[in-house]
Structure formats: structure tokens, C-alpha cells
Amino acid sequence: MKENIIIRLERENEYHEVENLVRESFWNVYRPGCLEHYVLHKLRNDPAFVPELDFVLLLNENGKGEKTSIFTEFEGSY
């Protein structure tokens, strides 16, 4: 069977499904439970969120991955 891999921008109607994917991926990995899905949920409403860099990976039309980007600046002496 040939596998179809598609990488495309995430759609707003997929947010809940992607948050579930993130939660399942990180559950009990670094500590009991996880916060990563909640952070993702909050980031989408933050001005630093870059929707043009918010991608999902689909394998045979099923969600398998997610990548989100934010913009940040550092101030101070380096």
C-alpha cells in the first residue's frame, strides 16, 4: 500500500482534533498528565502566533503531526 503524506496549513475546524493529538502524544511523558495541548490552545489566541506557519501532517488523510510557530523578540545585552 502506498502511503500518502500531506503537509498543509491547519484549519480552524481542526483545532480540537489537533489539541487531542498533542495531548495523547505527550500524556505522562515528562510528568504525570500534560500541559502541551493547553499551551497550544492558548497560543492560538496570542499575538505571537503565526498562522502562516501552523501546519498539520496527514498520513493517508489521518492527522499524524502538528507544527506551530510563534514570533518572539529578545531584549537586553547579549
Secondary structure as the mmCIF struct_conf table of DSSP 4:
data_model
#
loop_
_struct_conf.conf_type_id
_struct_conf.id
_struct_conf.beg_label_comp_id
_struct_conf.beg_label_asym_id
_struct_conf.beg_label_seq_id
_struct_conf.end_label_comp_id
_struct_conf.end_label_asym_id
_struct_conf.end_label_seq_id
HELX_LH_PP_P HELX_LH_PP_P1 LYS A 2 ASN A 4
STRN STRN1 ILE A 5 LEU A 9
HELX_LH_PP_P HELX_LH_PP_P2 GLU A 10 ARG A 11
HELX_RH_3T_P HELX_RH_3T_P1 GLU A 12 GLU A 14
HELX_RH_AL_P HELX_RH_AL_P1 TYR A 15 PHE A 26
TURN_TY1_P TURN_TY1_P1 TRP A 27 VAL A 29
BEND BEND1 TYR A 30 GLY A 33
HELX_RH_AL_P HELX_RH_AL_P2 GLU A 36 LEU A 43
TURN_TY1_P TURN_TY1_P2 ARG A 44 ASN A 45
BEND BEND2 ASP A 46 ASP A 46
TURN_TY1_P TURN_TY1_P3 PRO A 47 ALA A 48
STRN STRN2 PHE A 49 PHE A 49
HELX_RH_3T_P HELX_RH_3T_P2 PRO A 51 LEU A 53
STRN STRN3 PHE A 55 LEU A 59
TURN_TY1_P TURN_TY1_P4 ASN A 60 GLU A 61
STRN STRN4 ASN A 62 LYS A 67
STRN STRN5 ILE A 70 ILE A 70
BEND BEND3 GLY A 76 GLY A 76
#
